[in-house]
Amino acid sequence: MTQTLTPTAAWKQMQDGNQRFVDDAPRHPNQDVARRRHLAEAQHPVATLFGCSDSRLAAEIIFDLGLGDLFVVRNAGQVIGESIVASLEYAVAVLEVPLIVVLAHDSCGAVRAAIDGTAIDAAPLPPHIWKLVAPIVPAARKVLAESGGSTVDEIDAELVGREHLRNTVGDLLQSSEIISNAVAEGRLGIVGANYRLAEGTAVPVITVGIETDGIETEGQSPATKEGSE
């Protein structure tokens, strides 16, 4: 079976599933024995999702999908790395997914650690944890500078999370010729979305290669879709 969904149609399918989840009316598709057997030989996911490892971001539940529907890659803070890019390239080049969703969320521990780590008197983090969250620090510093503040307490974690999400999408396009070429050719779209824990909504912050009519991005008016193409 060849993937025939356009990037915009794939995102619409995920939006519809997220709306069912928010409305407490999930269909729980593709979660039965027949589906499991059908997938034994091959997979044809609707999209690939690169998200934070937070236990509250169970991708198939949030988007009301099932077995074989999502190719999922996760780490704390959805931070770009070599293994992440390689996994996403596999999804694009081999599985031919039409969509990458980069999923952040509010109250992110990795974002909080990066913010706290900008303080002059910050306690050192274990080396591996610091290496993971360090790429989020530039977003924290930018938000602090733009706010005119001078202390860690004045940094808005939600703004940092959104800035980091934009940076992540940009870094992904810059680091992968496979992915950037697929976007340029119209075969792939990217949505950077922020998941609101209390509401259950996945709200776009930045879109690339997606038709944006009717899509409101978080923190922007519909007329100024950041990163849309």
TORKE-531495 format. One record per residue (C-alpha): residue in three letters; x, y, z. Coordinates in steps of 0.05 Angstrom, whole numbers. Last residue first. Layout:
TORKE-531495
<code ALA, x X, y Y, z Z>
...
This chain:
TORKE-531495
<code GLU, x 88, y 557, z 64>
<code SER, x 75, y 570, z 137>
<code GLY, x 133, y 587, z 182>
<code GLU, x 94, y 635, z 225>
<code LYS, x 22, y 641, z 203>
<code THR, x 9, y 716, z 203>
<code ALA, x -62, y 726, z 178>
<code PRO, x -92, y 675, z 226>
<code SER, x -67, y 717, z 285>
<code GLN, x -10, y 692, z 326>
<code GLY, x 3, y 664, z 396>
<code GLU, x -18, y 593, z 378>
<code THR, x -28, y 583, z 304>
<code GLU, x -98, y 586, z 275>
<code ILE, x -110, y 537, z 218>
<code GLY, x -170, y 554, z 175>
<code ASP, x -130, y 563, z 112>
<code THR, x -59, y 541, z 130>
<code GLU, x -43, y 494, z 73>
<code ILE, x 17, y 456, z 101>
<code GLY, x 88, y 458, z 75>
<code VAL, x 115, y 486, z 140>
<code THR, x 72, y 501, z 201>
<code ILE, x 89, y 536, z 266>
<code VAL, x 53, y 541, z 333>
<code PRO, x -2, y 492, z 318>
<code VAL, x -48, y 474, z 377>
<code ALA, x -53, y 403, z 404>
<code THR, x -112, y 405, z 452>
<code GLY, x -120, y 361, z 513>
<code GLU, x -148, y 419, z 555>
<code ALA, x -108, y 410, z 619>
<code LEU, x -43, y 387, z 585>
<code ARG, x -42, y 437, z 528>
<code TYR, x -1, y 406, z 473>
<code ASN, x 39, y 455, z 431>
<code ALA, x 47, y 440, z 357>
<code GLY, x 103, y 445, z 307>
<code VAL, x 74, y 421, z 241>
<code ILE, x 117, y 396, z 184>
<code GLY, x 95, y 380, z 114>
<code LEU, x 124, y 330, z 65>
<code ARG, x 116, y 312, z -8>
<code GLY, x 112, y 384, z -33>
<code GLU, x 180, y 381, z -68>
<code ALA, x 210, y 434, z -21>
<code VAL, x 185, y 395, z 39>
<code ALA, x 217, y 330, z 14>
<code ASN, x 281, y 368, z 0>
<code SER, x 283, y 396, z 71>
<code ILE, x 273, y 326, z 100>
<code ILE, x 326, y 290, z 59>
<code GLU, x 374, y 349, z 66>
<code SER, x 369, y 343, z 141>
<code SER, x 404, y 389, z 191>
<code GLN, x 375, y 455, z 168>
<code LEU, x 303, y 431, z 165>
<code LEU, x 308, y 398, z 233>
<code ASP, x 341, y 459, z 263>
<code GLY, x 284, y 503, z 239>
<code VAL, x 232, y 456, z 268>
<code THR, x 269, y 454, z 334>
<code ASN, x 279, y 529, z 336>
<code ARG, x 204, y 539, z 328>
<code LEU, x 191, y 490, z 385>
<code HIS, x 244, y 524, z 428>
<code GLU, x 209, y 590, z 418>
<code ARG, x 142, y 558, z 438>
<code GLY, x 171, y 527, z 500>
<code VAL, x 207, y 592, z 519>
<code LEU, x 142, y 630, z 513>
<code GLU, x 107, y 580, z 558>
<code ALA, x 164, y 584, z 609>
<code ASP, x 158, y 659, z 616>
<code ILE, x 226, y 683, z 643>
<code GLU, x 222, y 734, z 699>
<code ASP, x 242, y 685, z 754>
<code VAL, x 307, y 672, z 716>
<code THR, x 329, y 743, z 727>
<code SER, x 343, y 805, z 685>
<code GLY, x 279, y 821, z 648>
<code GLY, x 272, y 864, z 586>
<code SER, x 221, y 815, z 559>
<code GLU, x 258, y 807, z 493>
<code ALA, x 323, y 790, z 530>
<code LEU, x 289, y 738, z 575>
<code VAL, x 254, y 706, z 516>
<code LYS, x 320, y 703, z 478>
<code ARG, x 357, y 673, z 537>
<code ALA, x 305, y 619, z 546>
<code ALA, x 306, y 601, z 472>
<code PRO, x 382, y 598, z 474>
<code VAL, x 378, y 551, z 534>
<code ILE, x 336, y 497, z 498>
<code PRO, x 398, y 467, z 464>
<code ALA, x 428, y 457, z 534>
<code VAL, x 371, y 410, z 556>
<code LEU, x 403, y 344, z 532>
<code LYS, x 475, y 361, z 549>
<code TRP, x 452, y 383, z 618>
<code ILE, x 417, y 317, z 630>
<code HIS, x 479, y 278, z 609>
<code PRO, x 525, y 319, z 653>
<code PRO, x 483, y 316, z 717>
<code LEU, x 458, y 386, z 730>
<code PRO, x 500, y 440, z 762>
<code ALA, x 466, y 484, z 814>
<code ALA, x 448, y 551, z 784>
<code ASP, x 484, y 612, z 813>
<code ILE, x 489, y 650, z 747>
<code ALA, x 419, y 630, z 727>
<code THR, x 412, y 602, z 657>
<code GLY, x 404, y 531, z 684>
<code ASP, x 337, y 548, z 714>
<code ILE, x 310, y 562, z 644>
<code ALA, x 340, y 498, z 616>
<code ALA, x 312, y 456, z 673>
<code ARG, x 243, y 487, z 664>
<code VAL, x 245, y 471, z 590>
<code ALA, x 264, y 399, z 605>
<code GLY, x 209, y 394, z 657>
<code CYS, x 155, y 417, z 608>
<code SER, x 96, y 452, z 641>
<code ASP, x 64, y 465, z 573>
<code HIS, x 74, y 417, z 515>
<code ALA, x 116, y 404, z 453>
<code LEU, x 98, y 361, z 394>
<code VAL, x 137, y 361, z 329>
<code VAL, x 90, y 332, z 277>
<code ILE, x 123, y 306, z 214>
<code LEU, x 77, y 294, z 155>
<code PRO, x 73, y 259, z 87>
<code VAL, x 103, y 193, z 112>
<code GLU, x 143, y 158, z 57>
<code LEU, x 161, y 97, z 101>
<code VAL, x 231, y 94, z 71>
<code ALA, x 253, y 166, z 58>
<code VAL, x 207, y 204, z 106>
<code ALA, x 204, y 155, z 164>
<code TYR, x 277, y 138, z 157>
<code GLU, x 294, y 212, z 157>
<code LEU, x 256, y 220, z 222>
<code SER, x 296, y 164, z 254>
<code ALA, x 362, y 193, z 229>
<code VAL, x 343, y 262, z 254>
<code ILE, x 327, y 235, z 323>
<code SER, x 390, y 192, z 326>
<code GLU, x 433, y 252, z 309>
<code GLY, x 400, y 299, z 358>
<code ILE, x 343, y 350, z 359>
<code VAL, x 312, y 362, z 427>
<code GLN, x 239, y 343, z 439>
<code GLY, x 243, y 366, z 512>
<code ALA, x 257, y 297, z 539>
<code ASN, x 262, y 248, z 480>
<code ARG, x 212, y 218, z 432>
<code VAL, x 205, y 187, z 363>
<code VAL, x 137, y 159, z 341>
<code PHE, x 118, y 130, z 273>
<code LEU, x 42, y 138, z 277>
<code ASP, x -16, y 99, z 248>
<code GLY, x 12, y 28, z 253>
<code LEU, x -29, y 10, z 314>
<code GLY, x -81, y 62, z 333>
<code LEU, x -102, y 134, z 329>
<code ASP, x -144, y 180, z 373>
<code PHE, x -95, y 239, z 367>
<code ILE, x -81, y 246, z 441>
<code ILE, x -86, y 171, z 452>
<code GLU, x -37, y 153, z 396>
<code ALA, x 12, y 205, z 421>
<code ALA, x 15, y 189, z 495>
<code LEU, x 39, y 258, z 517>
<code ARG, x 25, y 255, z 592>
<code SER, x 85, y 210, z 605>
<code ASP, x 132, y 265, z 582>
<code SER, x 180, y 238, z 530>
<code CYS, x 173, y 301, z 488>
<code GLY, x 152, y 293, z 416>
<code PHE, x 173, y 274, z 346>
<code LEU, x 112, y 247, z 311>
<code THR, x 114, y 212, z 244>
<code ALA, x 52, y 212, z 201>
<code VAL, x -2, y 169, z 170>
<code PRO, x 38, y 106, z 182>
<code HIS, x 46, y 52, z 128>
<code GLN, x 75, y -9, z 163>
<code ALA, x 92, y -77, z 136>
<code GLU, x 86, y -153, z 145>
<code ALA, x 54, y -159, z 214>
<code LEU, x 10, y -98, z 203>
<code HIS, x -52, y -136, z 181>
<code ARG, x -45, y -182, z 241>
<code ARG, x -47, y -125, z 290>
<code ARG, x -105, y -93, z 253>
<code ALA, x -146, y -156, z 256>
<code VAL, x -131, y -164, z 330>
<code ASP, x -159, y -96, z 347>
<code GLN, x -131, y -26, z 359>
<code ASN, x -140, y 5, z 290>
<code PRO, x -188, y 59, z 313>
<code HIS, x -201, y 79, z 385>
<code ARG, x -264, y 118, z 366>
<code PRO, x -254, y 174, z 417>
<code ALA, x -313, y 217, z 440>
<code ASP, x -287, y 253, z 501>
<code ASP, x -292, y 319, z 464>
<code VAL, x -218, y 332, z 471>
<code PHE, x -202, y 262, z 445>
<code ARG, x -250, y 271, z 387>
<code GLN, x -216, y 338, z 371>
<code ASN, x -148, y 305, z 372>
<code GLY, x -172, y 253, z 322>
<code ASP, x -198, y 307, z 276>
<code GLN, x -133, y 345, z 282>
<code MET, x -94, y 282, z 264>
<code GLN, x -136, y 270, z 202>
<code LYS, x -129, y 344, z 183>
<code TRP, x -53, y 338, z 191>
<code ALA, x -52, y 279, z 142>
<code ALA, x -96, y 317, z 93>
<code THR, x -49, y 377, z 95>
<code PRO, x 12, y 334, z 83>
<code THR, x -23, y 299, z 25>
<code LEU, x -47, y 228, z 37>
<code THR, x -29, y 176, z -15>
<code GLN, x 17, y 129, z 23>
<code THR, x 29, y 68, z -21>
<code MET, x 0, y 0, z 0>
